[in-house]
Amino acid sequence: MNINFKEELKTTLTNCEDPFRAIKDIQDENGIALTQIRPALPLLDLLEVKRLDFHLAVLDDMKDRLIKRIQELAQRDDKEQLETLLEKSFAVINLTHVTPIVMEIVKHMPKIPDKYVKYIVEHEQIYSRAPIELKRLIWTDNHTLFQKELQPIISQYLVNVEEQLLQCDHNYFLQLPKQRRQTSPTIQSLVHMIGTNIKLYDIVRTSLQKLFQRTKIVHYSSLRLLLLMAFHDLENNSVSKSDSIHIFVWTLDAALKERKLDLKKQREIEQFLDAHARDTDIINKHIPFVLTDPNIVSILAKSCILLLHKQVDDEIPLPRSNKELQFLLKLLNMGLYAWDVLDGAMSFHDAIDSKLLTHYLPFLIRLIVENRLNTDISSSSILKTLLPQTEFVQYMINNRLACQLFLRFIIETYHQKQFWLATQLIPYLNELIEYGSADKVFLHQFVYFVRQSVEQIHYIGILLDKFFVLQAQGHEFILYYGLILLKHILSKTNGTNLVSKYLYQSFKPTRDHSTFIHDKYHQLIRDYEECLRQIQTREQTQQQVSTDKQNSFSIFH
């Protein structure tokens, strides 16, 4: 391919004696060398069809044939021919109509010369049009460029999760994990980017762990699990099999699907941990990072609380005698202290605080027993199991495991419709504001189960008075979820009376609150006013019907 570039053309036309003759020679030299086409060219000139347009039309017609021919050469593994084609055609890669053809050659090259790779990377317009196969080869050697591509995708994943946590019509943590990863554009984009390139997968995995260590955002762990299982969904996939904790994550994924970690799966996890007990990378890096996923934390905490209820049913008095409970607690503890383990301040093999088993959990069991035995569920009756409040609260503040178990205990108490016990425990949430009760992950699940379980708005009023009203102005997301509860109350009988109690004072956002909160608040006011209008219309209609009946009665008598 002998191409006359701009400077060569300029030199030729400047120094020639007959420009028209020079132009004709250039056209003859660089035009399509087919005798059948030559006679038609003068006619196209008369029709004012530019030679450029003509050549581009021919090129578009031939593009698919050329690409097919290149694919045939690749199937025959004709490396020499491909190299020759690349060398001759790369000079025109900047031409938009030719770029796909050159990229097709590059895509099938087993090894791309550095000079071509460097040129593509340095020219954004060409790089953006590169096929994914070529980009993977570039990313394998250029980690910085790959990280640049990853950053907006990972950021979008966090945005999507935050948006879902702000929706209480569904519980984000009850969504089936396979459905979540198959419907997530982020996961599908990452799978497409990585393909079967194990090195790129390792870069993503390492990047997510580093991001967690830098920010403590637990959703990076969720993304790591979803990505691994997305590759697992692809049968015989080499990427998932290359991950050292593939079996471990597979078992956890099954537990999420069934919404419980049964004894069989616990044994499988225990066997995996025993088999890799001396592998510090697995035990003190990969496992804690996976266990900090809020979906895993949720299922482990729920399993622990349900085991406490089971202990009461089976009349097993001491948590320290329950090996199944202790194993779940160990996993949960590692998830909650994952950052400390990755930072080297803790180890997976560190024992759980004995006081949790001998003092704290027995308190929770006593609460369960008293709730079952109690017959007076009026709001004036109080717990007989007096908790040493200062010691009890201080222990939860100092122990993330105890705090997480208590938060889950309250969620399960509402879920099981044990409202009397729940109302006794609500005040403790005010003491745990900085330790989880103001977190979106907790509030999302808590408010969901309150809305699903509580039919009497009286109990929601108690919850609002004892927690949401006290914390709404100082914590934006508590205010937000309080507005969600008020919106829920509107649909209940006499709900407008309870809403009016809070709407214009306790839950009115201030200047310091975000536009998002103000929009939600004003929308709730509109819903409230519409509800009042509907009630007023209903009352007027009923009054009119009653009046008509009385008039009819008077006529006949």
RAPE-V778236 format. One record per pair of residues at least 12 apart in sequence whose C-alpha atoms are under 7 Angstrom apart, sorted by the first residue. I is the first residue (numbers start at 1). GAP is how many residues later the second one is. D is the distance in Angstrom with one decimal. If there is no record, write none. Layout:
# RAPE-V778236
I/GAP/D ; I/GAP/D
This chain:
# RAPE-V778236
1/87/5.7 ; 63/38/6.8 ; 67/34/6.0 ; 67/37/6.5 ; 70/35/6.4 ; 74/34/6.1 ; 82/23/6.5 ; 86/16/6.8 ; 86/19/6.3 ; 89/13/6.4 ; 90/12/6.3 ; 94/32/6.9 ; 103/27/6.3 ; 103/28/6.9 ; 106/28/7.0 ; 107/24/7.0 ; 107/26/6.0 ; 107/27/5.3 ; 117/21/7.0 ; 132/61/6.8 ; 140/59/6.8 ; 140/60/6.4 ; 153/33/6.0 ; 157/29/5.9 ; 158/61/6.9 ; 165/275/6.7 ; 165/276/6.9 ; 165/279/5.8 ; 166/278/6.8 ; 168/276/6.3 ; 168/280/5.4 ; 171/274/6.3 ; 171/277/6.4 ; 173/122/5.9 ; 176/81/5.6 ; 177/76/7.0 ; 177/79/6.8 ; 177/80/6.4 ; 181/45/5.8 ; 181/49/6.4 ; 187/40/6.0 ; 196/42/6.7 ; 196/43/6.0 ; 198/41/5.5 ; 205/19/6.3 ; 208/12/5.6 ; 208/16/6.9 ; 213/126/6.2 ; 216/123/6.9 ; 218/74/6.2 ; 218/75/5.8 ; 218/76/6.7 ; 219/74/6.4 ; 221/68/6.1 ; 221/69/5.6 ; 221/71/6.5 ; 221/72/5.0 ; 222/71/5.0 ; 225/24/6.9 ; 225/65/6.8 ; 228/12/5.8 ; 248/21/6.2 ; 248/24/6.8 ; 251/14/6.4 ; 256/43/6.9 ; 259/40/6.5 ; 260/39/6.2 ; 260/43/6.3 ; 261/42/6.7 ; 283/65/6.3 ; 284/57/6.2 ; 284/58/6.5 ; 284/63/6.2 ; 284/64/5.8 ; 285/57/5.7 ; 288/46/5.5 ; 288/47/5.4 ; 288/50/4.8 ; 289/46/6.9 ; 289/49/5.7 ; 291/43/6.7 ; 291/44/4.2 ; 292/43/3.9 ; 292/44/5.9 ; 292/46/6.1 ; 297/35/6.1 ; 297/38/6.6 ; 300/28/6.4 ; 300/32/6.0 ; 301/31/6.9 ; 301/104/5.9 ; 301/107/6.3 ; 302/106/6.4 ; 304/21/6.1 ; 304/24/6.6 ; 305/104/6.2 ; 307/18/6.7 ; 308/57/6.4 ; 318/44/7.0 ; 319/38/5.7 ; 319/42/6.8 ; 320/37/5.4 ; 320/38/6.9 ; 330/22/6.7 ; 333/68/5.7 ; 334/14/6.4 ; 336/64/6.6 ; 336/65/6.8 ; 366/19/6.9 ; 367/18/6.7 ; 371/50/6.2 ; 377/43/5.6 ; 382/42/7.0 ; 393/38/7.0 ; 397/35/6.9 ; 397/38/6.6 ; 410/12/6.2 ; 411/35/5.5 ; 411/38/6.9 ; 414/35/6.5 ; 414/36/6.1 ; 414/39/6.6 ; 415/34/5.6 ; 415/38/5.9 ; 417/36/6.1 ; 423/39/7.0 ; 423/40/6.9 ; 426/37/6.8 ; 426/40/6.5 ; 426/41/6.6 ; 427/39/5.9 ; 427/40/6.5 ; 429/38/6.9 ; 430/37/6.3 ; 438/40/6.2 ; 440/37/6.9 ; 447/34/7.0 ; 457/32/6.7 ; 468/14/6.0 ; 469/37/5.8 ; 472/35/6.7 ; 476/37/6.7 ; 479/28/6.5 ; 480/37/6.5 ; 486/13/5.9 ; 487/37/6.5
